């Protein structure tokens, strides 16, 4: 609308049964939003305009639920401004002829909801966001087990957020060990602003678990300390949470057998080895009775043993083998698995009472003997180097023994001695 230097444009917004707002050049001139009133709301305002200028207008209108016949009318008029000033509002504007702006040129009607107005939440405020469920998982979690918590994002007034455009993250940090675990955020599609946080801790221990919203991105040069500082600053209400991660169920695949007497020992020797029981993440299984049974095959099948829990998932197995040989030790774990290892039981020292000597050949004054050396359990010795004392009785010479004096020279009757290096010996004695 072209105007002279003393003319102004006047706008009048008439509302019945609802509320409305009018912007001209993005300037809010009339605001009756969202007040419902009986009768009419009339808003008037003047603006200056340059001849030939195209004025952008924007009108918002909300109908009261109880007013099905609500009406809105936008009118304009050219006003001659008095020299002594510009009237901003008042009844004097009603003296001019106003022209109606057709509603068809302003609106396209669409029912948005049964009730108006629609208020959108403000910007997400981290400290106002709330933990909707899963507080127990943030108090105590189990290693290797996935946990789930729900986080509702809210604005500073506590309104639930209406979108899923925010960034949500979860991080657990152990001050004692430096271990961390991270979670993943998934938007719950049917609930605006609601996120499901999934996390699976590995290392057992005490953690501070942070849940943060819209933490600024850090360059790669920043470390964990800067990251945790940001998690503090942009944490949700209650963050960080004190979380205890307990060890998971025992896992044979991560457990092991330890100790020098596990693979080699000596018959008759009180032997000990250890079982370290761990969960799938490598944490010691602290609960007792994880070692169910210890089994040896073959001649050791009936060997007695005892199991004692020490600490940190370690068990002591004590046993006393009496049979020498190669065996397999099998340890049965509570998860149904089995740990196997080879065991070598060596014979004990040679023992005369269980060793065996026999005459193999007697030819005139020459005697050949064989000796099988055993330990006190009857196990054949497996190495040589043993020494023997031979006692030979000559009954027919007994009467003449008095003629031998201690100073007389000794005669070595052993002419040959063979050490088989396996507990077997052969000796040849010659008497002349």
C-alpha positions in Angstrom: 0.0 0.0 0.0 1.5 3.3 -1.0 1.5 6.0 1.7 2.5 9.6 2.0 4.9 10.9 4.6 1.9 11.8 7.0 0.1 8.5 6.5 0.4 5.4 8.5 -1.1 1.9 8.2 -3.4 0.7 11.0 -4.2 -2.9 11.7 -7.1 -4.2 13.7 -7.4 -7.8 14.7 -10.8 -8.9 15.9 -11.1 -12.3 17.6 -14.2 -14.1 18.9 -13.9 -17.3 20.9 -10.1 -17.8 20.8 -6.8 -16.2 20.8 -4.5 -14.7 18.1 -1.2 -13.1 17.4 -0.2 -10.7 14.6 3.3 -10.2 13.3 4.2 -7.5 10.7 7.9 -7.5 9.6 8.4 -10.3 12.2 7.4 -7.7 14.9 4.6 -8.9 17.2 2.0 -6.1 17.1 -1.1 -7.9 18.6 -1.0 -10.6 21.2 -4.2 -12.1 22.6 -2.7 -15.6 22.9 -4.0 -17.9 24.2 -6.6 -16.2 26.3 -10.2 -17.3 25.8 -12.8 -14.5 26.3 -16.4 -14.1 25.8 -17.3 -11.6 23.2 -14.6 -10.0 21.1 -10.9 -9.3 21.6 -9.9 -6.2 19.6 -6.3 -5.4 19.0 -5.2 -2.2 17.2 -1.7 -1.0 16.1 -0.1 1.5 13.8 3.0 1.1 11.7 5.0 3.3 9.3 5.6 2.0 5.8 7.6 3.1 2.7 5.6 3.7 -0.5 5.8 0.6 -2.6 6.9 -1.6 0.3 5.5 -5.2 0.4 4.7 -5.9 4.1 5.1 -9.5 5.3 2.2 -10.5 7.6 1.8 -13.6 9.8 -1.3 -14.4 11.9 -1.7 -17.3 14.3 -5.1 -18.3 15.6 -6.2 -20.8 18.2 -9.8 -21.7 18.7 -11.1 -22.4 22.2 -12.4 -26.0 22.6 -15.8 -24.6 23.8 -16.2 -22.2 20.8 -16.9 -24.2 17.7 -18.0 -21.0 15.9 -14.9 -18.9 16.8 -14.1 -16.1 14.4 -11.1 -14.2 13.3 -11.0 -11.0 11.2 -7.9 -8.9 10.2 -8.6 -5.4 9.0 -6.4 -2.5 7.8 -6.9 1.2 7.1 -4.8 4.2 6.0 -4.6 6.8 8.8 -3.6 10.4 8.5 -1.2 11.1 11.4 -1.7 14.4 13.4 1.3 16.7 13.5 1.5 16.4 17.2 2.1 12.7 17.3 1.3 9.2 16.2 -1.6 7.5 18.0 -0.6 3.9 18.8 -4.1 2.8 19.8 -7.4 4.1 20.9 -10.9 4.7 19.8 -10.0 7.4 17.3 -8.8 4.6 14.9 -12.4 3.4 14.8 -13.4 6.6 13.0 -11.6 5.4 9.8 -12.8 3.0 7.3 -11.2 -0.4 7.7 -10.9 -2.9 5.0 -11.1 -6.7 5.7 -8.2 -8.9 4.7 -9.9 -12.1 3.3 -9.1 -15.1 5.5 -8.6 -17.2 2.4 -5.5 -15.2 1.7 -4.1 -15.8 5.2 -5.0 -19.3 6.2 -5.2 -22.9 5.2 -7.3 -24.6 7.9 -6.0 -27.8 9.4 -7.0 -29.6 12.6 -3.8 -30.2 14.5 -5.2 -31.6 17.8 -8.4 -31.7 19.7 -7.1 -29.1 22.1 -5.1 -26.0 21.5 -2.7 -24.3 22.0 0.2 -26.7 21.5 3.2 -25.8 23.7 6.6 -27.2 22.7 9.2 -27.9 25.4 12.2 -25.5 25.6 15.8 -26.7 24.9 16.8 -29.8 26.6 18.4 -29.1 30.0 20.7 -32.0 31.2 20.2 -31.5 34.9 16.4 -31.6 34.4 16.5 -35.0 32.6 15.4 -37.9 34.7 16.1 -41.6 35.1 12.7 -43.4 34.4 13.8 -46.9 35.1 16.8 -49.1 35.7 18.1 -47.4 38.9 18.8 -50.9 40.2 21.1 -51.7 37.3 23.1 -48.5 38.0 23.5 -49.6 41.6 24.6 -53.2 41.0 25.4 -54.7 37.7 26.9 -58.0 36.7 30.0 -58.5 34.6 29.2 -59.7 31.1 25.5 -59.1 31.6 23.7 -56.4 29.5 21.8 -53.9 31.6 19.2 -51.4 30.5 18.1 -48.0 31.8 15.5 -45.5 30.5 16.3 -41.8 30.4 13.6 -39.1 29.8 15.0 -35.9 28.4 13.3 -32.7 29.7 13.6 -28.9 29.4 14.4 -26.6 32.3 10.7 -26.6 33.4 10.5 -30.4 33.6 8.5 -30.8 30.3 9.3 -34.0 28.5 11.1 -33.4 25.3 9.1 -33.8 22.1 11.9 -35.1 19.8 14.8 -37.4 19.6 17.4 -34.9 18.3 19.6 -34.9 21.4 22.8 -36.7 22.0 22.9 -39.1 25.1 25.9 -41.1 26.3 26.7 -43.4 29.3 30.2 -44.0 30.7 31.3 -46.0 33.7 34.8 -45.2 35.2 36.6 -47.0 38.0 38.8 -44.5 40.0 40.7 -47.4 41.5 41.7 -49.3 38.3 41.0 -46.8 35.6 38.7 -49.3 33.9 35.8 -47.9 31.9 32.7 -49.2 30.1 30.4 -47.4 27.7 26.8 -47.7 26.8 24.8 -47.1 23.7 21.7 -44.9 23.4 18.6 -46.0 21.4 15.6 -43.7 20.9 12.3 -45.2 22.1 10.3 -44.5 19.0 6.8 -44.3 20.5 7.8 -42.0 23.4 9.4 -38.6 22.4 12.5 -37.7 24.3 12.8 -41.2 25.9 16.1 -43.1 25.4 17.1 -46.7 26.3 20.7 -46.9 27.5 22.3 -50.4 27.1 25.7 -51.2 28.7 27.6 -54.4 29.5 30.4 -53.9 32.1 33.4 -56.3 32.0 35.8 -55.7 34.8 34.3 -56.1 38.3 34.7 -53.3 40.8 33.4 -49.9 42.0 32.5 -47.4 39.3 31.1 -43.9 38.8 28.5 -44.1 36.0 27.8 -40.9 34.1 24.8 -40.2 31.9 25.2 -37.0 30.0 23.2 -35.1 27.4 24.5 -33.0 24.5 28.1 -33.0 25.8 30.2 -30.9 23.4 32.5 -32.9 21.0 36.1 -33.1 22.1 39.0 -33.3 19.6 41.2 -36.3 19.6 43.9 -34.5 21.6 41.7 -34.5 24.7 42.0 -37.4 27.1 39.8 -39.2 29.5 40.2 -36.5 32.2 38.6 -33.9 29.9 35.9 -36.3 28.9 34.9 -37.0 32.5 34.9 -33.3 33.2 32.4 -32.8 30.4 30.3 -35.7 31.7 30.1 -34.0 35.1 29.1 -30.7 33.5 26.4 -32.1 31.2 25.2 -35.0 33.5 21.5 -35.7 34.0 19.9 -35.4 37.5 21.6 -37.7 39.9 24.7 -38.3 37.7 27.2 -39.7 38.4 25.7 -42.9 39.9 27.7 -45.2 42.2 27.7 -48.6 40.5 29.1 -51.9 41.8 29.9 -54.4 39.1 30.0 -57.9 40.5 31.7 -60.9 38.9 29.6 -63.0 36.5 29.0 -66.7 36.5 32.1 -68.9 36.4 33.5 -69.8 32.9 35.7 -72.7 32.4 37.2 -71.2 29.3 38.7 -68.3 31.4 39.7 -70.5 34.4 43.1 -72.2 34.8 45.1 -74.7 36.8 48.3 -73.5 38.5 51.2 -74.8 40.6 54.4 -76.8 40.0 53.0 -80.0 41.5 50.1 -79.8 39.0 52.2 -81.4 36.3 54.8 -83.4 38.2 55.1 -84.8 41.7 56.5 -87.8 43.6 54.7 -90.8 44.9 54.0 -90.5 48.6 54.6 -86.7 48.5 51.8 -84.5 49.9 51.0 -82.5 46.7 49.1 -79.2 46.1 47.9 -77.4 43.0 45.6 -74.4 42.6 42.4 -73.7 40.5 41.8 -70.1 39.5 38.1 -69.7 38.7 37.1 -66.7 36.6 34.0 -65.4 34.8 33.7 -64.8 31.1 35.3 -61.4 31.5 38.2 -62.6 33.5 37.1 -61.5 36.9 37.7 -63.9 39.8 34.6 -65.7 40.9 34.2 -64.8 44.5 31.4 -67.2 45.3 32.4 -70.5 46.9 31.9 -74.1 45.7 32.9 -73.4 42.1 35.2 -76.5 42.0 32.9 -79.5 42.0 35.2 -82.5 41.6 38.8 -83.6 40.9 39.2 -86.8 39.0 42.3 -88.9 38.0 42.2 -91.7 35.6 43.7 -95.2 35.8 45.5 -96.4 38.9 45.0 -92.9 40.6 41.2 -93.0 40.3 40.8 -93.7 44.0 43.3 -91.1 45.2 41.9 -89.0 48.1 41.9 -85.2 47.8 40.6 -82.1 49.5 39.5 -78.7 48.1 39.8 -75.5 50.1 38.8 -72.0 49.0 41.5 -69.4 49.6 40.4 -66.0 48.1 39.8 -64.1 44.9 38.4 -67.2 43.1 41.4 -69.4 44.0 41.0 -73.0 45.3 43.7 -75.2 46.8 43.6 -78.9 45.9 45.6 -81.3 48.1 46.3 -84.9 47.2 48.7 -87.8 48.0 49.5 -90.0 45.0 51.0 -93.4 45.7 51.1 -94.8 42.2 53.8 -93.7 39.7 53.1 -93.1 36.1 51.4 -90.7 33.5 47.9 -89.6 34.4 45.3 -87.0 33.4 44.0 -84.6 36.1 40.4 -83.4 35.4 38.9 -80.6 37.4 35.1 -80.2 37.1 33.9 -76.5 37.3 30.4 -75.3 38.4 29.4 -74.2 34.8 29.7 -77.8 33.7 33.1 -77.4 32.0 36.2 -79.4 32.7 39.9 -78.4 33.0 42.4 -81.2 32.0 46.1 -81.4 32.4 48.8 -84.2 32.3 50.4 -85.3 35.5 53.6 -87.2 35.9 54.0 -89.1 39.2 57.6 -90.1 39.8 58.6 -93.1 42.0 59.9 -92.3 45.5 63.3 -93.3 46.7 64.5 -97.0 46.4 63.2 -99.2 49.2 64.9 -102.4 50.0 61.9 -104.2 51.4 59.9 -103.9 48.2 62.8 -104.4 45.8 63.2 -107.9 44.3 66.5 -109.8 43.7 66.7 -113.3 42.1 69.3 -115.8 41.0 69.4 -116.1 37.2 72.3 -118.5 36.8 74.7 -120.5 38.9 77.6 -122.1 37.1 80.3 -123.5 39.4 81.6 -120.7 41.4 79.9 -117.9 39.3 76.5 -116.5 40.2 74.3 -114.2 38.0 71.7 -112.1 39.8 68.9 -109.7 38.6 67.6 -106.9 40.8 64.3 -104.9 40.4 64.5 -101.7 42.5 61.2 -100.3 43.8 60.1 -97.5 46.0 58.1 -98.2 49.2 54.8 -98.3 47.3 56.1 -100.9 44.9 56.7 -98.5 42.0 59.6 -99.5 39.8 62.3 -96.9 39.9 62.8 -95.1 36.6 66.4 -93.9 37.0 69.6 -95.7 37.9 72.4 -94.9 40.3 71.2 -97.0 43.2 73.7 -98.8 45.5 73.3 -102.2 47.0 74.9 -104.4 49.7 75.2 -108.1 48.8 75.2 -110.6 51.7 76.4 -114.1 50.8 76.1 -116.9 53.3 78.5 -120.0 53.0 77.1 -122.5 55.6 79.8 -125.0 55.0 82.5 -122.5 55.8 80.9 -121.2 59.0 83.3 -123.3 61.1 86.3 -121.8 59.5 85.2 -118.1 59.7 87.2 -117.6 62.9 90.4 -117.8 60.8 89.5 -114.5 59.0 91.0 -111.5 60.7 89.8 -108.0 60.2 93.2 -107.1 59.0 93.1 -109.6 56.2 92.6 -108.2 52.6 89.0 -108.2 51.2 88.2 -110.0 48.1 85.7 -108.3 45.6 83.4 -111.1 44.4 81.5 -108.8 42.0 83.0 -109.2 38.6 80.3 -107.3 36.7 77.5 -104.9 37.6 75.0 -103.5 35.0 72.8 -100.5 35.7 69.8 -100.4 33.3 68.9 -96.9 34.3 65.3 -98.0 34.7 65.3 -99.6 38.1 66.7 -102.9 36.7 70.2 -104.1 37.6 72.3 -107.2 36.9 75.3 -108.5 38.9 77.8 -111.3 38.3 79.6 -112.7 41.4 82.6 -115.1 41.1 83.8 -117.2 44.0 87.1 -118.9 43.8 
